[in-house]
């Protein structure tokens, strides 16, 4: 085992940032492989309506969980002093308790009205899980950012796998209990990952809490007040923009529609999101170094190129094969989820490009600008959904217009990031060619094989294999090519 571990470590890039991303992305990717592997089993144990309840619960938790700490956890890596960082961590935990209490009161007072509005009355029995989930997510976010501060990337990666395995195991074993196993499995999995992360980082905490006291906590609350004032609202708008659609689809088209959207998110968007989050977590401390060394523009351009090398060919392949793949793997009743993925693919591509790099606004302390961009993206997304409602569009047409509006919003993000980071445009344009070629090649393969092969399943198989080989090649470039202009002695 020691020999195997040594060999695996030798495969990791020497560059410190690339190595950190490889560890984090590898752990999150392994966790998501567990989720994806369990999905064909879960779709045969639970109905689309059951997944719809999970989608609504996850949507509520996804929105409120973002502000569980009022974003104070983002400030934990910033101070030079561990004592100041510990004070921020204590502040973050206190905020979690406050938000949890407020959420519990809201569920008690308005829970029945909420599930009626969302067309999911069966969810009322399980609403008590919402404040519990918020509390556990808030604890995790605090522990995670302390681990990022101390560069314990391998521990974070391990927790991703613990969480995925715990959730999938509980949901499969408890299937006879019905939807409660789907929702409760997510909550118990979060508790398991918190325990695992705490065990990994407790030795790095200052002895006796350092100089943490009421005075130091208040001082940090004031010093980093821009996080609750700006970043928390930006995070809330961003989460709402991505989590509102399943709530909207449940309210308008019923729980089964939300369940189809949930599966699409679970299998495609969630892996992309967690891999993107892993890259963003490693990007934050490295971007601070790049800013100090006056190489931020090249740093950002290199990251954009690495992300594009994977997502653009992958999104092209998804557009053609997603419906057929979903029908074969998850069952015919889930074919709709594949259609949803097809029309979400343009949005998923540009979202994957932008989300990790958006941490640049934390590095530059431009939270006000980030809030403005999030407000614009939120307005575009909600406007698209309202238009779909007013015009009485079908589910797929609503997904199409939502995807287009989101892509436009993220395009605005790209322009602003390019300007504030002083993006190295020459580097970007000079090196984007191979990625564009790979995407065009996949396009030609899918169209050409469709014209030559009349059998639907054979065409799907050929396109998946040939296109998948190209995407796999670009993935190797992503894992090995994240140079981010680090100094050569930075190992």
N, C-alpha and C positions, 0 to 999 in steps of 0.2 A: 504493500500500500504506500509506503514511504517513497519507493521508487516511482510509482505511478504519479504521486503528488508532485515529485520533483520534475517529472516530464511535463506535467500540465503547467507548472509554473514557468517552464522554459518556453512554452508556447505564447505566453503573455508578452505584449510589447514592452520594450525597455523604457520608453518614455513614461514619466510618472503619471501624467494625465491620462494617456491612453491605457495604461495599466489599471488605473482606478476605474475608468469607464468599462474596461473589459471585465473586471471583477463584479462591478455593480450590475452591468448589463447581463453578464453571464448568470448571476444569481436570479435576477428578475426574469430572464428568459427561461431559466429552468423552472421557476415557479409557474410561469404562464404555460409552459409545456404540460405541467401537471393539470392546470385548469382546462386546457384544450383537450388533453387526453381523456379527462373525466366527462367532458361535455356530451359526446355521443351516448354515454351511459345515462347521464342525467336527463337528456331529451327523451329517453325512452322510459324513464321512471316518473317524470313529471310532465304535465301538460303545458301548452303555451300559456294558459290562464295562470297556472302556478308560477311560471316564470314572470308573468305580468305583475303578480304581487311582489316578487323579488325586485323587479325593475323599479316599481314605485317606491318600495322601501329603500333601495339603494340610491334612488334619485334624491329622496329627502335627506338621507344621510350624507350623500355626496355634496349637497349644497351646504348643509349646516356644519358638516365636518371641517370644511375649509376655514370657517371662522371659529372653530373650537378653541383656538389659542389666540385669536385676533392677530394672527401672523407673527406674534412675538418670537415663535420658534425660529423664524428665518434669521433673526439677529444673533442667535447663539454662536455661529462661527465667526462673527465680526470682531469682537474685542480681542486685544492682545492678551489680556489677563484672564486666567481661568476663573478667578474669583468673580469678575464681572460677568463672565459667561454663565457661571453657576447661578448668579442672581437673576439673570434673564430666564434661565431654565425654571427657577422657582416661580418667577412671575408668570411664565407660560402655564405652569401647572395650576396656579391659583385661578387663572382666567378659565381654564378648562372646567374646574369645579363650578364656577359661576355660570358659565354657558350651559352646563349640564342641568343645573337646577332650573334655569329659565326654560330650557327645552322640556323638562318634565312637567312644569306648570302649564306650558302651552299645549302639550299633548293631553293633559287632564281636562283643560278647559275647552279646547277646540278640536280634539281628535275626531269626534263623530262627524263634524261639519267638513273636515278635511277629506276623509275617505269618501264622503258623499260627493264632494266636488270632483274628486279624481275617479269616480265611477268604480271604486274598488271596496265595497262594503266589507268583504271578507278580511280586509287588512286591519280592521279596527281591533280585532283580538290581539294583534301582534304589535300595536303601536308602542307599547311599553319598551320595546327593543330600541326605539329611536334614541332616547336619552342615554341608554346604556352604550349604544354604539358610538354616540358622540364622545362620551367620556373615554372610551377605549381608543378611539382614533386620536383624540387630543393627547393622550398619554404617549401614544406611539410617535406622534410628530415631534414631541419634545425630546424623547429618547433618540430618535433618528438623527435630529440635527446636532445633538451632542456627539453622537457617533461620527457624523460628518466632520465636526470640528476636530476630533481626535484622529480623523482619517482611518477609522475602523471599517473600511469598505467591505471587507470579507464578512464581517459580522452582520452588516446590513443585508448582504447578499444571502446569507444563511437564513435570516429571518423571513425573506421573501419565500423561500422554499418551504419553511415551516408553516407559514400562513396558508399557502396554496394546498399543501398536503392535508393540513388539519381541516380546512373548509371542505375540500372535496371528499375526504373520508367521512366526515359527519353527515354531509348531504346524501351520500350514497347509502351509508349504513342506516340512516334514519328515514329513508324514503317512505317507509310504511306509515310514518306519522303525518305525511302530507306536507303542505307548505311551511309548517313551522320548522322543519328540518332545513329547508332552503335558507330561511331567514336566520334561524338560530345558529346554523353552521357558520354563517359569515361572522356572527358576533363572537362565538366561541373561538373561531380561528384567529380573530383579532386579539383576544385575550392570550392565546397561546404565543403569538408572535411578540406581544409586549413582554411576557415573562422571559422569552428567549433573548430579546434585545437587552433587557435589564441585566441579565446574567453576564452578557458580553461586555457591557460598558461600566459596570459599577466600580471596577478597579481603577478607572480613569478619573473618577470624581474627586474633587478636592477633599482632603481629610476634614471631617466634622463640618462639611458644607462650606469650608473656607470662611470667608467673611460675610456670608449671606445673612442678612437681617432686614428688618422692615425698611430702614433707611436706604440700604443698598438697592433693594427691590424697587422702591419708589424712584430712586435716582435713575435706574435703568429704564423704568417705565417712561420717564420724561425724556431721557436721551434718545430713545428709539420710538418715540410717539408716532413717527411717520408710518410705522408698520400698521397699527390699528386704524390710523386716520386715513391712510391711502391704500396700503397693500392689502388690508383685509377686505376693503370694498372691491378692489381690483380682483382679488381671488374669488369673492362672492359672485361678482358678475361673470367671471370666467366659468366657474362651476355651474352657475345657473344656466349659462348658455349651452353647456354640454349636457346638463342633467334635466333640464326642462322638457326636451323632446319626448322621453318616455312617459313623463307625467302628462304631457299634452296628448300623446297618442292613446294613453289609457283613458283619459277623460273623453276623448272624441270618438275613438274607434273601438274601445273596450280593452280589457286586460290582455287578450290574446295578441293584439297588435303591439302592445308594449312588450310582451314576451318575445315576439319576433325581433323587435329592435334590441331587446336585452341580449339575445343570443348573438346578434351581429356585433354588438359592442363587446361582449364577453370573449368572442373568438378572435376578433380582429383589432378593435380599437383599444381594448384593455391591454393586450400585450404591447402594442405600440406606445401606449401611454406610460406604462411602467418602465419600458426600456428608455423612453424619452426622459422620464423622471430620473432614472439612474444616471443618464448622461448629464442632465441638468444639475444633479447633486454634485457630480464631480466637476462640472463646469464652473460652479459658483466660486469655490476657493481658487481654482486655476485662473479665472478671469480677474480676480483681485490681484494676483501676482502679475498677470499680463498688463493690467492697467498701470501698476507701479513701474513696470519695465518698458512702458510706452510701446507695446506691441499688440494692443487690443484689436485693432482692425484686422491684422493678419490672423490672429487667434480666432476671431469670429468667422472670417472667410473660410478657414480650414475646417471648422466645425460644420458650417453649412454644406461644404463639399462632401464631407464624410457622411452626413445624414442623407443627402440627396443620392449618394451612390447606392443606398439601399432602398429608399422609399419610392423613388420615381419608377424604377423597373417593377417593384413589387406592386404598386398601385395600378400600373398598366395591366399586369397579369390578373389582378383581382377583378378588374372591370369586366374581363371576358369570362372568367371561369367561376366566379363566386356562386351564382345561382345553382349551377350543376353540382359543384362540390358540396354545397350545403344539403342539397336534396339527397345525394348519395350517402354522405357521412352521418347526417343527423335525422334522416327520414323525410319522406315526402311532405309532411305537414310543416316542415321548416324551410321549404323552398323559398318562401317569402323573405325569410331572413337573409338569404343569399342575394335576392334582388335589392334589399335595403343596403347591403354591403356594396353592391355594384355602384349604386348612385351616391354612396357616401365616399367612395374612393378618392375623388378629387379633393374633398375636404380633409380626409385623413392624411393625404400626402403633404399638403401645405401645413397642416397642424403639427405633424411630426417634425417638420423642418423648423417651425417657429418656436414651439413650446420650450424646448431646452434652452434656446438662446435668449428667451425672454427674461431669464435671470439677470441679464445684463443691466436691467433697470435697478436691481438691488445693488449690484456692484457700483453703479454710478450714482446711487441714491436719488434716482429719478422716479420715485413712486407716484408722484402726481401725474407724470406723463404716462406711466403704465396704466393708471386708473382711467385716464382719458381714452386710451386705446381699448381697454376692456369694456368701457361704456359703449364705444362705437361698435365693437364686435357683438356685444349683448343686444344693442338696438337692432342691428342687422338680423340677428338670429330670431329674436322675438318678433320683429316685423315680418319676417318670412313666415313664421308659424301663424301669426294673426292673419296674414293675407291668405294662407291656405284655409284657415277657418272661415273667413268672410266669403271667399270664392267657392267654398264647399269642394275643395280638391280631394282627390283620393289619397290614400295613405302614401303610395309611392310618389305621387306628384308633390305631396307635402315634403317628403324626404328629399326630393330633387331640389326644390327651391330652398330648403334649409341648407343643403350642402353647398349650393351656389353662393348663398349669402355668407356662409361661414368662410368659404374660400376667399371671397372679396375682403372680409374683415382681416383675415390673416395676411393677405397681400399688403394691406395697409401697415400691418405690424412689420413686415419685411422691409418696407421702404423706410420706416422710422428707425428701426434697428440699424439699417445700413448707414443712416445719417449720423446717429448719436455715437455709434461705435467706430465711425470712420472706416467702414468696411473696405478691405483691400480688393477693389473691384477687378483689378488686373489679374490677381491670383485666382479669384473666383471664375472669371470668364475663361481664363487660360486652361482651367482644369475641369470644367463642367462637361466638356465634349464627350468623354467616354461614357458618362452616365446617360447623356441624351442618346448616344448610339445604342446602349443596352436597352433603353426604353423603346426606341423605334424598332429594334430587332424583335423584341417580344411582341410588339404590335403586328409586325409582318408575319411572325410565326403563327399567332392566333388567327389572323385573317386568312393567311395562306392555307393553313391546315383545315380551317372551316370550309374553304372552297374545294379542297381536294378530298376531304374525308366526310362522307355523308352520315356515317353512324355517329350519333351524339356522344355516346360514352367513349368511343375510341378517340374522337376529336378531343374530348375533355382530357383523356389520359395523355395524349401526345402533347397538348398545349401545357398541361400541368408539369410534365417531366422536363420538356425543353425550356419552358419559361422558368421553372423552378431552379434549374441548373444555373441560369444566368443570375437570378436573384441570389442564389447561394454564393456565387462568385463575388457579387457586390457586397454581401454580408461580410465576407472575409476582408474586403477592403475597408469596411466600416470598423471592424475590430482591430485591424492592424495599421490602419492609416490615420488614426486620430492624433496627428502630430501637434496640432494647435500651437505651432511655432515655439515650442518650449526650448530653452537652452539645451545644448547637446550634453552638458554635464549634469542635467537635471534628472537623475536616476534614483 
